[in-house]
Every structure is written in structure tokens, then in C-alpha cells.
């Protein structure tokens, strides 16, 4: 941050010089801002506000098919409607820019009836008069520690990859941790000028159990005396280049090697700055800064370890301006904690720790709206993500993050919870491959998404033929998503673990940002209309088969249907070049048995036993997939006496079927088929929203209503279909009931990596160990 600050002309607070992004990309949607909060520290200001965002959503409405012959009419109509979305904005910037920012906010604040701004942090008093004068809002100061804890609880609950372990020199320095479903209790070590150690037991129950006067202020103060360097970031930069062994006395300096009887290795620090008392030489600024950093970090690490043991806590989070995402401080704290706990406790850092105070202050001001009753999700399109502040890493990004940093959180329509059938929610990891730890896969998938961009832009424009400005918006989408991909190439940890799911979700967020809520709406409509015409014929041909032949035909039909995935380039190229490519052609594309992963024989044996009580089926694509693949399979389960719950996306993603579309399709199929009709009437076939708007599936963030249905119906079979939901995510998910994961590999690179070929089949039937008969002992492992 030092370089950025020095280049600003302090005498001229012009917006051009102090803000490196267009102001409307920083203070977004300010005209609809409703509440404000501010956290002013020693060098950084964090501003929060709530706004309502108007955005387009795609709605489908069934036509009345009873009045006349409507065989050639579309099944439903698609319309674009405006909806209001609640969004939280958090902006972080250096205190040097505060007056300019307040001026900008004042000039653009038009629709607010807010009279108060909640404030926290040591600088809140210092800047109180300036804030009240500029914004004409009364400053209402909130307790700093309460705000910190509220903010910490909020990010841990709502951002899945919030916490991480820092591993220096690893391929992926940032190793993100899955948040435990129950975030309490935990220890928060807040390292500001001093150190506060807080035990947090619940949303409103916390206690400062200890602390120390030796903290970030000590490092800064002593460092300034020793090195004559006044800036905190410069001091850290010096430390990153230093060798502490020049200044510190090690165990081997005293004993000539290790002290075996006490278990002390020779490289351990025996005395910080110990050599300076006897050595007749000058020490470099870098070496002194490094020694000082180690001394203070080790002291804090030992304190944290002692308090964690005293209170029997294993989750220990570190925050405060001393940390602030600096690799050098994170490494020294991590080393210290590992040493003193012998690896039993990990030092955990937070991706948004700089925002905790302002998030908490905002939540205090919004208590009447009870924001904690909702689930929130990070909007990748409007968030800058975690940026490395190492002086040696990506200097362009360092300068950028040193100016302004943004986080946006969208309020979700539905409260999200764990699937009750997860074997161990605390160890569940949705994603199969972490691209931040696999450089080859990362480079391929980033290239793949970049190459697919032209097609996405083309389909986005085609989905809105009556809107002439669609092409311009689509180009803005292209630019934004391309920028995100470039950022992730340099900073793969920007939004947590980099995965195929996060790349897909980022693309969906960017499409929504430019009002393309459903680029595949017309493709889905056309394919649904076409597939419905063949449904009765498909069912009739299945009924003519013997029982065993029918079971295999149902599975093969479901897999063939799953080929029709516009998210896979190999498939979309075929569908665009050959409009006649259909269900039978897809069946011929499938590999013959034995499949790449093949437990079909075990599944067939299971079907000869008693029926399942209830099957939860996470469905995938519209058209042939849902109508000719899924529904015949579901129909067979219903005929066996199994209740079925179909879970589909709450909002559009690629050509995946949404809950609204599925309601209309089910109604039409029920009109054709008495089995489906009676199941719907008798509530044996139920449609629920998954709570997701992604082509992938996170079983730890599902609609609360869905979780309730799963419990009520005593669900004992979970079926997950498709590459996104069953391969990119959930391949290794362990459930407490039987599960069936089915997909066709529609990507040549991935197929090759898994030891297969394009259109290889994964059919994975699993039974949990406590319910497994001896015939089902073998569970396949993903080929590598």
C-alpha cells in the first residue's frame, strides 16, 4: 500500500488521483442506499451500506392449453420482469481518501431517508465532525468489540470459504477450510495496537478472556525506533527480506547444536535479539525487522495456544491490522501456533477480516430488519476478492488492492441449511478438485472458460432479440468476466478455493449483473416442447421390455438424456451444427459397459429387494434430459412404491431446468400419464426448490424447506445427476443413506484425465457402511 499512497498528491483530493477504478464501480447503486455504517482504523476506513438493486429475472408462465388445439403452440411463455434485490456493500480504502469519498457519497445520495450512520473503530471520534458535516448524518458510535464479533459470526455463517490456513511456499499458499455447520465456540485473537483474546460462545455471548500490550503497535513502534521506518507496510516489507538468525540467538549458538533432552532443535530461537548484545557490528534494518516480527508473533502465538488449551478450543481465528492479509505475518503466526501446539491447533485467518468491524456496526444498525434470519451470498461480480499484499507478488494487483477493495453480499430468497443426510457435515467438501492446488487443471479450465466466452455472449444477445442494447450489455459482461478470469489466473485464491463451480458461479453472477438472467431460456423452451412430443412413445417402448431389460434401458435413457448439456462445448457444438441430433443418437454416443465407473450390477441387485421409502432426485438439464431421461426413471420408482422428491434450481443456470419450468412440465406430463398424475395428486411426487442457482451443487447450502421435506419423508435414497452436480461436485460426498451418482463425461480433457474418453459413463451406486450388505463392499474410486 505504501507505493500507492506515496503517488497520491495529498494537496489535491481529486477523484481521478485517489481512485483507480471508476467511482460508480466502487460506490455502486449509491442512489438507492438506505443505511450506513463506518469503521475507521488507524490507516484504513471501511464503509458499509445497504441498497436495493433492481434487476431482471426470467419468469415462465403456462399457456392455457384447454381452450383450443394448441399442439404447435409453445408450452409456456417467457417474460422478463423487474425484481428488487437486497444487497450489502462494503468498501475499504485508505484514510487519506476519506474526505474525497464522503464528498462523492454526498453528491450521489438521493433516495435515502437515513438520519444516522453507525460508527466504530478508533478513528470514529477523530472523523466524527467531518462525517456529520459532509453527509448530514448523525454519527452513532457502537462498541468496537461487539461489532467485531457480530461481523465475524456473519462472515463465518454466510461465506463458505471464509477461513483459511496459510502455508508458505506451497503451490497454494491459501488453504481454505470448510466452515463447520455450528460456528461456535471459537477463539478470536484480535491483534491491533495490543492483543485482545475473545472467547465466542454464541451469537450474543462472548467474553474477553485475556490479552497483551505487546501487539501490532509494539511491532510498529519498536520497528520505527530500530529502522527509522515510519510506515507499517514498509516495515513488513523490510521484514520479508530479512534474516532473523543474524540478530537472534539460536539454541545451537549456545549449545553447539540441539538440546535433545528438552526436545529443542538447534534452529529454535533461544533469545530474540540475543546476538545484538555481544556482536560488534551493525545489523541491517531488514534483519532487525524480521527478528522483531518473530519475537512478537511468537509471543502472541504462545498466548493464543495457552488460552485455546485453557478453554478447550480448537478453532482459533486471527484478525486485526497486524494481520491484514500480509503473508509475512500470517507465516510467523502459523509457525508459532504449530510449534506451541505440536500441530494440534491450526492458525485460521479470515478472507474478509478487514471488514468485520464495519459489518458488525451495520448489523447493529439493521437489527429491526433482523438480517440474521436470511442467508446471504457473496456477489463475485461486485467483489474484488482477496488480493495478495506481498511486495513480491503481482505488483499490479498490489497497487490496485492498496487503493480500494470491495465486498458485496446479496440477500438470498431462501434460508440455506445442510442436507440432513450428509454423513458428517463438518467434513463435507462439495468440490472434487481444488484448482488452486492443481496448476495443470487450473490452466486448462481457465482457458476453457475463456474459449467458451464468445458462445455465451452470442446466446445472451439471442435470448433478448427485442432489446437493441443487449449487444452492448453483452460486451460489458464479456469484459467483466474476462477481467475476473485474468484476476483468478494471478490470484487463484481471490474468492476462496478456485473450482469449476466457482468459475461457473462467477460467470452466472456477471451475466446477472448485466441483466442476462436466463440466456438459455429460448433454447430450453424449444427443447422442452420437442421432448414432450416423444414422452408417451418412450414410455410405451419401455413398458414392452422385460423387467431386467427395462431397468437397464431406464438407466441408459437417463444417461443419454444427460448428454444434452449446453454447458459442455463438445455437446453445444454438435447441437448447433446438427439440429436433428436427438435421443437415439445420444444413446449411440454412450460407451458400452463396463463403464468408466460401473456399479450397475449392484444397483440391479438392490432393485430386486424392497422399495425405497423416498428418493430425493437432484435433476439437471431441461428438454430431453428431464422429460425422456428423468421422468421415465422416476415413473419406475413410483411404480415400485417409492415416493419421489424432485429438487431443481431456484434460479436459472445454463440450460438446467428451474423449479418454475419443472412445475409446468410436470403438469403437462401428468396430463399424458396416469402414473405421474396419480403420484402428483396423492403427494407421492413432490417438486421442491434446491435453493441453488448454480450448475453445480453444494449440499451444505440447500433450501431449508427441502431439508424439512427430506426429514419428514424419511428419505433413504439420494440421486444426483450430471457432470456439474455429480462429478465436479459431490463425487466424494458421503451420505447416511444409499446414493446414486450418474453422469456422462462431456469434456475430452477431463475424460482423458480420468482414464476414459468423451461420453464415458460414471454410474456410482453407494451404500453407507452401516447399511451395506456383503455383496456391496466395493466402492469405486475416481480414476486418476
HUVENFEN-V488876 format. One record per residue. N is the residue number from 1. PSI is psi in degrees with one decimal (* if undefined). Layout:
n=N psi=PSI
n=N psi=PSI
This chain:
n=1 psi=-19.9
n=2 psi=-47.8
n=3 psi=-41.0
n=4 psi=-42.5
n=5 psi=-38.9
n=6 psi=-28.1
n=7 psi=-10.0
n=8 psi=132.4
n=9 psi=105.5
n=10 psi=-25.3
n=11 psi=-15.7
n=12 psi=103.7
n=13 psi=53.1
n=14 psi=143.5
n=15 psi=-35.1
n=16 psi=-36.7
n=17 psi=-27.0
n=18 psi=-16.4
n=19 psi=121.0
n=20 psi=-4.5
n=21 psi=155.5
n=22 psi=133.0
n=23 psi=-34.9
n=24 psi=-9.3
n=25 psi=-10.1
n=26 psi=-61.9
n=27 psi=71.9
n=28 psi=143.0
n=29 psi=33.7
n=30 psi=-28.3
n=31 psi=-19.2
n=32 psi=20.6
n=33 psi=142.0
n=34 psi=-34.2
n=35 psi=150.1
n=36 psi=149.9
n=37 psi=153.3
n=38 psi=140.5
n=39 psi=114.1
n=40 psi=113.9
n=41 psi=-162.7
n=42 psi=-32.3
n=43 psi=-17.2
n=44 psi=142.3
n=45 psi=136.7
n=46 psi=121.8
n=47 psi=139.8
n=48 psi=143.4
n=49 psi=158.3
n=50 psi=136.9
n=51 psi=161.4
n=52 psi=128.3
n=53 psi=127.5
n=54 psi=126.0
n=55 psi=160.3
n=56 psi=142.6
n=57 psi=147.9
n=58 psi=125.9
n=59 psi=142.6
n=60 psi=141.3
n=61 psi=130.6
n=62 psi=138.8
n=63 psi=156.3
n=64 psi=111.4
n=65 psi=13.4
n=66 psi=-23.6
n=67 psi=-37.6
n=68 psi=-178.8
n=69 psi=113.6
n=70 psi=29.0
n=71 psi=-36.4
n=72 psi=0.1
n=73 psi=151.1
n=74 psi=154.0
n=75 psi=-37.1
n=76 psi=163.9
n=77 psi=151.6
n=78 psi=132.9
n=79 psi=149.8
n=80 psi=125.6
n=81 psi=155.7
n=82 psi=136.2
n=83 psi=156.6
n=84 psi=129.0
n=85 psi=135.6
n=86 psi=131.5
n=87 psi=139.9
n=88 psi=134.0
n=89 psi=134.0
n=90 psi=127.7
n=91 psi=135.2
n=92 psi=132.7
n=93 psi=164.9
n=94 psi=146.4
n=95 psi=-24.3
n=96 psi=-23.6
n=97 psi=6.3
n=98 psi=-40.3
n=99 psi=-42.9
n=100 psi=-44.3
n=101 psi=-41.6
n=102 psi=-38.5
n=103 psi=-43.4
n=104 psi=-43.3
n=105 psi=-45.3
n=106 psi=-42.4
n=107 psi=-22.7
n=108 psi=0.8
n=109 psi=105.2
n=110 psi=-34.2
n=111 psi=12.9
n=112 psi=142.7
n=113 psi=15.2
n=114 psi=135.3
n=115 psi=-13.7
n=116 psi=145.6
n=117 psi=123.4
n=118 psi=137.7
n=119 psi=146.2
n=120 psi=174.9
n=121 psi=157.4
n=122 psi=-27.3
n=123 psi=-2.6
n=124 psi=-39.0
n=125 psi=-42.5
n=126 psi=-39.8
n=127 psi=8.5
n=128 psi=-50.1
n=129 psi=-40.8
n=130 psi=-43.8
n=131 psi=-45.8
n=132 psi=-36.8
n=133 psi=-43.6
n=134 psi=-45.5
n=135 psi=-9.7
n=136 psi=35.1
n=137 psi=143.0
n=138 psi=130.7
n=139 psi=122.8
n=140 psi=107.4
n=141 psi=135.2
n=142 psi=153.2
n=143 psi=128.8
n=144 psi=-43.8
n=145 psi=-39.9
n=146 psi=-43.6
n=147 psi=-41.8
n=148 psi=-46.8
n=149 psi=-43.2
n=150 psi=-42.4
n=151 psi=-41.2
n=152 psi=-45.2
n=153 psi=-40.8
n=154 psi=-48.6
n=155 psi=-36.1
n=156 psi=-33.9
n=157 psi=-32.2
n=158 psi=-13.7
n=159 psi=105.2
n=160 psi=-44.2
n=161 psi=55.7
n=162 psi=-44.5
n=163 psi=145.3
n=164 psi=157.5
n=165 psi=139.9
n=166 psi=125.8
n=167 psi=104.3
n=168 psi=141.4
n=169 psi=2.8
n=170 psi=161.8
n=171 psi=-39.7
n=172 psi=106.7
n=173 psi=-33.1
n=174 psi=112.2
n=175 psi=104.5
n=176 psi=142.6
n=177 psi=141.8
n=178 psi=131.9
n=179 psi=131.7
n=180 psi=140.5
n=181 psi=-36.5
n=182 psi=107.6
n=183 psi=-13.8
n=184 psi=156.7
n=185 psi=163.9
n=186 psi=165.6
n=187 psi=128.8
n=188 psi=120.4
n=189 psi=104.1
n=190 psi=112.2
n=191 psi=95.3
n=192 psi=-129.1
n=193 psi=-43.4
n=194 psi=-159.4
n=195 psi=130.0
n=196 psi=134.6
n=197 psi=116.4
n=198 psi=129.4
n=199 psi=122.1
n=200 psi=120.9
n=201 psi=-24.0
n=202 psi=-176.3
n=203 psi=-41.5
n=204 psi=8.3
n=205 psi=111.8
n=206 psi=160.4
n=207 psi=135.3
n=208 psi=106.3
n=209 psi=-9.4
n=210 psi=-175.9
n=211 psi=-172.5
n=212 psi=149.2
n=213 psi=-6.1
n=214 psi=99.9
n=215 psi=-145.2
n=216 psi=-37.4
n=217 psi=-34.7
n=218 psi=-45.6
n=219 psi=-44.3
n=220 psi=-47.9
n=221 psi=-52.5
n=222 psi=-36.6
n=223 psi=-40.4
n=224 psi=-39.9
n=225 psi=-40.7
n=226 psi=-36.0
n=227 psi=-9.3
n=228 psi=19.7
n=229 psi=122.1
n=230 psi=-20.9
n=231 psi=134.4
n=232 psi=-46.8
n=233 psi=-35.0
n=234 psi=-36.4
n=235 psi=-42.6
n=236 psi=-35.6
n=237 psi=-40.9
n=238 psi=-45.5
n=239 psi=-36.4
n=240 psi=-19.8
n=241 psi=-3.4
n=242 psi=168.3
n=243 psi=108.9
n=244 psi=-22.1
n=245 psi=-17.3
n=246 psi=-25.9
n=247 psi=-38.8
n=248 psi=145.7
n=249 psi=123.9
n=250 psi=166.3
n=251 psi=-40.6
n=252 psi=-22.8
n=253 psi=-24.5
n=254 psi=-44.7
n=255 psi=-0.4
n=256 psi=-1.0
n=257 psi=-151.3
n=258 psi=162.5
n=259 psi=84.6
n=260 psi=-41.2
n=261 psi=-24.5
n=262 psi=-0.8
n=263 psi=28.7
n=264 psi=122.4
n=265 psi=160.0
n=266 psi=-25.3
n=267 psi=-1.0
n=268 psi=147.0
n=269 psi=120.4
n=270 psi=-35.1
n=271 psi=113.9
n=272 psi=133.3
n=273 psi=16.5
n=274 psi=-33.7
n=275 psi=-19.7
n=276 psi=-20.9
n=277 psi=-28.6
n=278 psi=-24.5
n=279 psi=135.2
n=280 psi=67.5
n=281 psi=164.1
n=282 psi=140.8
n=283 psi=144.6
n=284 psi=154.6
n=285 psi=-40.2
n=286 psi=-44.7
n=287 psi=-39.2
n=288 psi=-40.2
n=289 psi=-39.7
n=290 psi=-42.5
n=291 psi=-42.1
n=292 psi=-41.9
n=293 psi=-44.6
n=294 psi=-42.6
n=295 psi=-47.8
n=296 psi=-40.6
n=297 psi=-41.4
n=298 psi=-38.9
n=299 psi=-46.0
n=300 psi=-41.5
n=301 psi=-42.0
n=302 psi=-41.2
n=303 psi=-48.2
n=304 psi=-42.8
n=305 psi=-44.9
n=306 psi=-43.2
n=307 psi=-34.6
n=308 psi=-42.4
n=309 psi=-40.9
n=310 psi=-38.9
n=311 psi=8.5
n=312 psi=49.1
n=313 psi=139.4
n=314 psi=-15.1
n=315 psi=111.0
n=316 psi=112.8
n=317 psi=141.3
n=318 psi=137.6
n=319 psi=-174.9
n=320 psi=167.0
n=321 psi=-20.5
n=322 psi=-33.2
n=323 psi=-69.6
n=324 psi=35.9
n=325 psi=9.2
n=326 psi=122.2
n=327 psi=-39.0
n=328 psi=-43.2
n=329 psi=-39.4
n=330 psi=-39.3
n=331 psi=-44.8
n=332 psi=-39.0
n=333 psi=-45.2
n=334 psi=-46.7
n=335 psi=-43.8
n=336 psi=-47.6
n=337 psi=-43.7
n=338 psi=-40.3
n=339 psi=-50.1
n=340 psi=-25.2
n=341 psi=2.7
n=342 psi=37.1
n=343 psi=2.7
n=344 psi=-27.9
n=345 psi=135.3
n=346 psi=140.8
n=347 psi=120.0
n=348 psi=134.3
n=349 psi=162.2
n=350 psi=135.1
n=351 psi=-32.8
n=352 psi=32.1
n=353 psi=-27.1
n=354 psi=-16.5
n=355 psi=-4.0
n=356 psi=-45.6
n=357 psi=-46.4
n=358 psi=-33.2
n=359 psi=-45.2
n=360 psi=-42.4
n=361 psi=-40.9
n=362 psi=-45.6
n=363 psi=-35.7
n=364 psi=-39.4
n=365 psi=-16.9
n=366 psi=18.1
n=367 psi=-30.3
n=368 psi=-25.6
n=369 psi=-4.7
n=370 psi=62.7
n=371 psi=-21.9
n=372 psi=-7.2
n=373 psi=-10.9
n=374 psi=162.4
n=375 psi=148.3
n=376 psi=152.9
n=377 psi=142.5
n=378 psi=131.5
n=379 psi=102.3
n=380 psi=-27.8
n=381 psi=-29.7
n=382 psi=7.3
n=383 psi=139.9
n=384 psi=-18.2
n=385 psi=171.7
n=386 psi=125.2
n=387 psi=138.2
n=388 psi=134.0
n=389 psi=13.4
n=390 psi=134.4
n=391 psi=-18.0
n=392 psi=-7.9
n=393 psi=119.8
n=394 psi=71.6
n=395 psi=-29.7
n=396 psi=-45.9
n=397 psi=-33.3
n=398 psi=-45.2
n=399 psi=-39.6
n=400 psi=-45.0
n=401 psi=-19.8
n=402 psi=-10.9
n=403 psi=-68.2
n=404 psi=144.4
n=405 psi=137.2
n=406 psi=147.3
n=407 psi=132.5
n=408 psi=136.6
n=409 psi=126.5
n=410 psi=137.0
n=411 psi=127.8
n=412 psi=149.3
n=413 psi=-26.2
n=414 psi=146.8
n=415 psi=132.7
n=416 psi=138.5
n=417 psi=174.9
n=418 psi=150.0
n=419 psi=124.1
n=420 psi=-15.4
n=421 psi=5.6
n=422 psi=132.8
n=423 psi=-46.0
n=424 psi=94.2
n=425 psi=-30.8
n=426 psi=-23.0
n=427 psi=2.0
n=428 psi=127.0
n=429 psi=115.1
n=430 psi=-41.7
n=431 psi=139.1
n=432 psi=-39.2
n=433 psi=131.2
n=434 psi=107.4
n=435 psi=-22.2
n=436 psi=-16.9
n=437 psi=1.1
n=438 psi=92.6
n=439 psi=-39.4
n=440 psi=-47.4
n=441 psi=-39.0
n=442 psi=-47.5
n=443 psi=-39.4
n=444 psi=-50.0
n=445 psi=-34.7
n=446 psi=-43.0
n=447 psi=-42.5
n=448 psi=-45.6
n=449 psi=-33.8
n=450 psi=-43.2
n=451 psi=-31.7
n=452 psi=-8.2
n=453 psi=-40.4
n=454 psi=-43.9
n=455 psi=-38.7
n=456 psi=-42.8
n=457 psi=-44.7
n=458 psi=-45.0
n=459 psi=-32.1
n=460 psi=-45.3
n=461 psi=-43.1
n=462 psi=-24.5
n=463 psi=-12.1
n=464 psi=63.1
n=465 psi=-22.0
n=466 psi=0.8
n=467 psi=103.8
n=468 psi=-25.1
n=469 psi=1.8
n=470 psi=-39.5
n=471 psi=-40.0
n=472 psi=-42.3
n=473 psi=-38.2
n=474 psi=-36.1
n=475 psi=-35.7
n=476 psi=-39.0
n=477 psi=-46.8
n=478 psi=-47.5
n=479 psi=-44.6
n=480 psi=-46.1
n=481 psi=-37.6
n=482 psi=-41.0
n=483 psi=-40.7
n=484 psi=-43.2
n=485 psi=-39.9
n=486 psi=-40.0
n=487 psi=-45.3
n=488 psi=-25.6
n=489 psi=-39.3
n=490 psi=-35.1
n=491 psi=72.5
n=492 psi=-16.8
n=493 psi=7.9
n=494 psi=-40.2
n=495 psi=31.2
n=496 psi=-157.6
n=497 psi=131.4
n=498 psi=123.0
n=499 psi=168.6
n=500 psi=-38.1
n=501 psi=-45.3
n=502 psi=-32.4
n=503 psi=-41.6
n=504 psi=-43.7
n=505 psi=-38.2
n=506 psi=-40.2
n=507 psi=-43.1
n=508 psi=-41.3
n=509 psi=-41.3
n=510 psi=-37.8
n=511 psi=-45.0
n=512 psi=-33.9
n=513 psi=-34.8
n=514 psi=29.1
n=515 psi=44.7
n=516 psi=75.7
n=517 psi=-21.8
n=518 psi=74.7
n=519 psi=-20.7
n=520 psi=13.3
n=521 psi=-44.8
n=522 psi=-34.5
n=523 psi=-44.7
n=524 psi=-44.2
n=525 psi=-46.2
n=526 psi=-44.3
n=527 psi=-33.8
n=528 psi=-45.8
n=529 psi=-43.7
n=530 psi=-46.1
n=531 psi=-35.2
n=532 psi=-30.9
n=533 psi=-21.4
n=534 psi=-0.8
n=535 psi=-51.6
n=536 psi=-37.4
n=537 psi=-41.9
n=538 psi=-42.9
n=539 psi=-43.0
n=540 psi=-44.0
n=541 psi=-32.7
n=542 psi=-38.9
n=543 psi=-19.5
n=544 psi=-10.1
n=545 psi=159.3
n=546 psi=164.9
n=547 psi=-48.3
n=548 psi=-41.0
n=549 psi=-39.8
n=550 psi=-39.8
n=551 psi=-42.8
n=552 psi=-40.6
n=553 psi=-36.9
n=554 psi=-44.4
n=555 psi=-44.3
n=556 psi=-38.7
n=557 psi=-39.1
n=558 psi=-42.4
n=559 psi=-41.3
n=560 psi=-40.3
n=561 psi=-35.4
n=562 psi=-12.1
n=563 psi=-29.1
n=564 psi=75.0
n=565 psi=107.2
n=566 psi=-9.2
n=567 psi=-14.6
n=568 psi=121.3
n=569 psi=-38.4
n=570 psi=-32.6
n=571 psi=-45.8
n=572 psi=-33.7
n=573 psi=-42.3
n=574 psi=-45.8
n=575 psi=-33.0
n=576 psi=-35.2
n=577 psi=-23.9
n=578 psi=86.2
n=579 psi=-17.7
n=580 psi=-6.3
n=581 psi=120.5
n=582 psi=-163.5
n=583 psi=-47.3
n=584 psi=-38.7
n=585 psi=-39.1
n=586 psi=-39.7
n=587 psi=-38.5
n=588 psi=-22.5
n=589 psi=-25.1
n=590 psi=144.7
n=591 psi=152.4
n=592 psi=156.6
n=593 psi=151.6
n=594 psi=139.1
n=595 psi=172.0
n=596 psi=-47.5
n=597 psi=121.3
n=598 psi=102.4
n=599 psi=32.6
n=600 psi=-37.8
n=601 psi=-39.7
n=602 psi=-39.7
n=603 psi=-43.5
n=604 psi=-41.5
n=605 psi=-40.8
n=606 psi=-36.6
n=607 psi=-20.2
n=608 psi=-9.6
n=609 psi=-166.2
n=610 psi=152.8
n=611 psi=154.9
n=612 psi=153.2
n=613 psi=-52.5
n=614 psi=135.2
n=615 psi=130.5
n=616 psi=120.4
n=617 psi=113.7
n=618 psi=108.8
n=619 psi=169.3
n=620 psi=-97.2
n=621 psi=157.9
n=622 psi=179.5
n=623 psi=-133.5
n=624 psi=-38.7
n=625 psi=-59.1
n=626 psi=-37.8
n=627 psi=-45.6
n=628 psi=-15.5
n=629 psi=-57.8
n=630 psi=-49.5
n=631 psi=-41.6
n=632 psi=-38.1
n=633 psi=-45.0
n=634 psi=-41.1
n=635 psi=-42.0
n=636 psi=-41.9
n=637 psi=-42.6
n=638 psi=-41.5
n=639 psi=-27.0
n=640 psi=-12.4
n=641 psi=14.2
n=642 psi=128.3
n=643 psi=150.3
n=644 psi=134.4
n=645 psi=117.3
n=646 psi=118.1
n=647 psi=120.9
n=648 psi=165.4
n=649 psi=143.3
n=650 psi=-31.6
n=651 psi=161.7
n=652 psi=148.2
n=653 psi=121.9
n=654 psi=-137.1
n=655 psi=23.4
n=656 psi=143.0
n=657 psi=136.6
n=658 psi=166.0
n=659 psi=-39.9
n=660 psi=-44.8
n=661 psi=-40.0
n=662 psi=-33.7
n=663 psi=-44.7
n=664 psi=-42.8
n=665 psi=-42.4
n=666 psi=-41.4
n=667 psi=-43.3
n=668 psi=-42.0
n=669 psi=-38.3
n=670 psi=-33.5
n=671 psi=-22.1
n=672 psi=-25.9
n=673 psi=116.3
n=674 psi=-28.6
n=675 psi=-48.1
n=676 psi=-40.7
n=677 psi=-48.0
n=678 psi=-34.9
n=679 psi=-38.7
n=680 psi=-46.6
n=681 psi=-39.0
n=682 psi=5.5
n=683 psi=29.0
n=684 psi=-15.6
n=685 psi=116.8
n=686 psi=139.6
n=687 psi=130.4
n=688 psi=155.0
n=689 psi=142.2
n=690 psi=-20.1
n=691 psi=-0.2
n=692 psi=154.8
n=693 psi=38.9
n=694 psi=151.9
n=695 psi=-10.3
n=696 psi=-171.9
n=697 psi=122.4
n=698 psi=107.8
n=699 psi=-3.0
n=700 psi=-2.4
n=701 psi=74.7
n=702 psi=156.4
n=703 psi=131.9
n=704 psi=-34.0
n=705 psi=-42.1
n=706 psi=-45.0
n=707 psi=-39.0
n=708 psi=-42.9
n=709 psi=-42.0
n=710 psi=-43.1
n=711 psi=-48.5
n=712 psi=-36.0
n=713 psi=2.3
n=714 psi=51.9
n=715 psi=131.3
n=716 psi=9.7
n=717 psi=129.4
n=718 psi=127.3
n=719 psi=125.3
n=720 psi=126.0
n=721 psi=141.2
n=722 psi=156.3
n=723 psi=-43.2
n=724 psi=-42.8
n=725 psi=-27.5
n=726 psi=-12.0
n=727 psi=-60.6
n=728 psi=-32.2
n=729 psi=151.7
n=730 psi=6.7
n=731 psi=-38.3
n=732 psi=8.6
n=733 psi=130.2
n=734 psi=125.1
n=735 psi=159.0
n=736 psi=3.3
n=737 psi=178.7
n=738 psi=148.6
n=739 psi=154.3
n=740 psi=119.0
n=741 psi=121.7
n=742 psi=135.4
n=743 psi=155.8
n=744 psi=129.9
n=745 psi=111.0
n=746 psi=26.6
n=747 psi=120.3
n=748 psi=-42.6
n=749 psi=-46.8
n=750 psi=-42.2
n=751 psi=-44.1
n=752 psi=-40.3
n=753 psi=-30.0
n=754 psi=1.4
n=755 psi=18.0
n=756 psi=-154.8
n=757 psi=173.8
n=758 psi=135.0
n=759 psi=22.0
n=760 psi=154.4
n=761 psi=134.9
n=762 psi=118.5
n=763 psi=104.5
n=764 psi=102.5
n=765 psi=126.4
n=766 psi=144.5
n=767 psi=130.8
n=768 psi=149.9
n=769 psi=-38.8
n=770 psi=-9.4
n=771 psi=10.5
n=772 psi=120.5
n=773 psi=161.6
n=774 psi=-27.6
n=775 psi=-13.0
n=776 psi=30.0
n=777 psi=-30.6
n=778 psi=124.6
n=779 psi=124.9
n=780 psi=148.0
n=781 psi=142.4
n=782 psi=126.0
n=783 psi=150.8
n=784 psi=*
